[in-house]
């Protein structure tokens, strides 16, 4: 159930260039699943006005803490990055349908492919997959070395490969270049990242089940305003889906790429 | 005794607060958050004869203390609204104001004729002010003669009172308000969004795929207040005011300027509980003003 809560900042740090890791404490953590997101109001004033949808990177139900990782690039996220320990943040969530952990059979293998700031939600997903005995392979693409993060965290969960556009870390190129080289054996793939990456991945693995997480500019975040619409493929009954409330994760083949 | 109930043509409002059309879908999403029966009324999303898929994305862009949108009247079409959305809303004790949109006069007439027969639709809101569609919409709302003729045509078929939603994108809004009053409108709702544009810092091109979008949010409130103030002086029919309402004080302001009730739009995206919160805050606000019933403040700017 979606709730609105004033959560408390328990940690915040810059973990890569303009990339922040923010941990918040509150009741709504108990409802969270991997792949869902929170809709954060960064200021109690009207400037900036709208909430920011940010994916959930880590869920700690025992401590009642959720961690989000975001790029402080625009006005809203820059304000969010100034929040100090003890500050209150207005959070609406958890929102949307996340990654289906159970889609990968126990003892099976999952391929997790992320691009840039699309990598964070794959962390909680990987943890939960590993918890049910699934082997995970992580393939992540970034623009350059100084915006990469969580290499150690992912490495403890499974094989982790980085690729950068400029070659400053890992292989040079895109995730599909690396996938071609690695040719991994797996049962299901999960992905979050820019549209060209999702498109490439869908074409790359036509015979494998896959789940893709999308992003789009949002208004309300709960499905009422019709801002974050994606067209669906011809096989679908509905003409469109809403990224916020129908997604953000869809089985491959649902959204027109 | 309620201090907040308001009577308007076709509408027995428990309180003068209602979500504005396009900001609340058909209520299902917000019903997950609170009891919709708390609301004075609900202005449902614009309905057209055929379903509409709306504009390409991006459809929204944030602006200082506001936002632009160009959704493009996406809706499931009259049949689905009649067979699925309106019956679903019957579980709530709340009057529905159906926003009616179209491309041609015949479209408006067809939607009005049928949707006004739904048991919970207590009034229509004629959308002659949508800035985000290529045909219809705003073209009906910027010419007083065309606006009046459309109102006459819709009034001839509607089973419930007809309110007309005015566009602020005109030189003289009073002229349009008077024209729709002559055409037989039972009330006015105002204002729709102001046409605006935001450019991408890097490319210099519009952020919204449609190019232009409608500006809403706190940034437009002074424009809306001024227009309600002017129209109140010029017409006899009641006004439902809107434009940047975020709290109980904004409601007091709109009603002081001449609105009999107030709609809340963009603020629903920021504080998803804003409507019930305002309803809860209003009695204390009235007490501070020494007012026993909210209707006493309607038009007080002019007294």
Interface residues (C-beta under 8 A of the other chain):
Chain A: X1 X2 X4 X41 X46 X47 X48 X49 X50 X51 X76 X92 X216 X217 X218 X219 X220 X221 X222 X223 X224 X225 X226 X227 X228 X229 X230 X231 X239 X240 X245
Chain B: X22 X23 X24 X25 X28 X29 X30 X32 X33 X45 X51 X53 X54 X57 X58 X59 X60 X61 X62 X64 X65 X66 X67 X69 X71 X74 X217 X218 X246 X266 X268 X269 X270 X271 X272 X273
